[in-house]
Structure formats: structure tokens, C-alpha cells
Amino acid sequence: MEELDLHGIFHSEVKNKVENFVLMNSKNLPVRIITGDSQRMRTLTVNILDKYKFNYDIPAYNPGEIIVLN
């Protein structure tokens, strides 16, 4: 599974990084996005996924990752 780790990424860079990652891998789903413990990072990522109508899951056992399903 392809993975994007957002640790060390500035909030201002999230939109471009996540957008590029999910659009480039849209034919290769599922993919994992690691947001870590940052609620802001999670919110920014979810906003992008919602914008493009991707289905995703935030596992209860690890809320620091988002699995993009389709």
C-alpha cells in the first residue's frame, strides 16, 4: 500500500502534498496517509478527501492515519 507521511510537513504544504498524492494514486487505492496526532493535519487532509469525494477510514486503533479507500 502506498503511503504519504505528513510528519515534518508544514500545514501550508498539506493541500498540495495530499492532493497530488491521492490524485496520482487514485487508480492504486487503497493508500495510507499518516497525519500523526495533529488534529489540524487530520482536518486539512479530510477536507481535501471530501473535496474530491474520496471514501476513507480513520481506524479507531490508530487515529493518526487515514486509509483512502476509493
N, C-alpha and C positions, 0 to 999 in steps of 0.2 A: 504494500500500500504506500503510495506517495505521501510525503509528509512535508508540511511547512511549519517550522518552529519560529514563533514570533518573539522568543526571548532575545532581548538586546535590540529590538526594533523600536524606533520612536513611534508614538501614536500617530504622528503626522504621516508616517510612511505606510501605515497599515492598509489604508484603502487601496493603494496601488499594488502592494505585495499580495494581498488576499485576492483582489480582483483578477490580477494576472494569473495567479496560481489556480484558482478554481476554473477560470475560463479556458486556460491551456490544458487542464486535466479533465474537462467536462466529459470526455469520451472514455476516461480511465477511472471512473468512480467505483468504489468509494475512495476518498482521500481523508487524511487526518490533518487538522490544523491545531497546533499546540499554542494555547493562549497563556498558559500558566495561571497564576492566582489572580491576575488583574481583571477586575470586573469591567473596567473601561475597555481593555483589549477584547474581552469577550463581546461586549456590546457593539463595538466597532465592527467586529467580524460578523456577528449575527445580522447587523444592518445591511452589510454587503450581500450576504447569502439571501436575505429576504428580498433585497432589490432585484436579484436575478432569479428569484423563485426556486432556489435550491432547497431540497429537503435535507435536514441534518438532525443529528442526535448529539446531545450533551450527556455522556454517560454519568449516572449517579455516582458510580465508583470513582470517577475522575472528572470533576467539572472543569479541569484545566485543559481539556481537549474537546474538539468538536469534530465529529465524523460527518463529512458531507456525503450524503447517500445518492442523491440524483436530483 
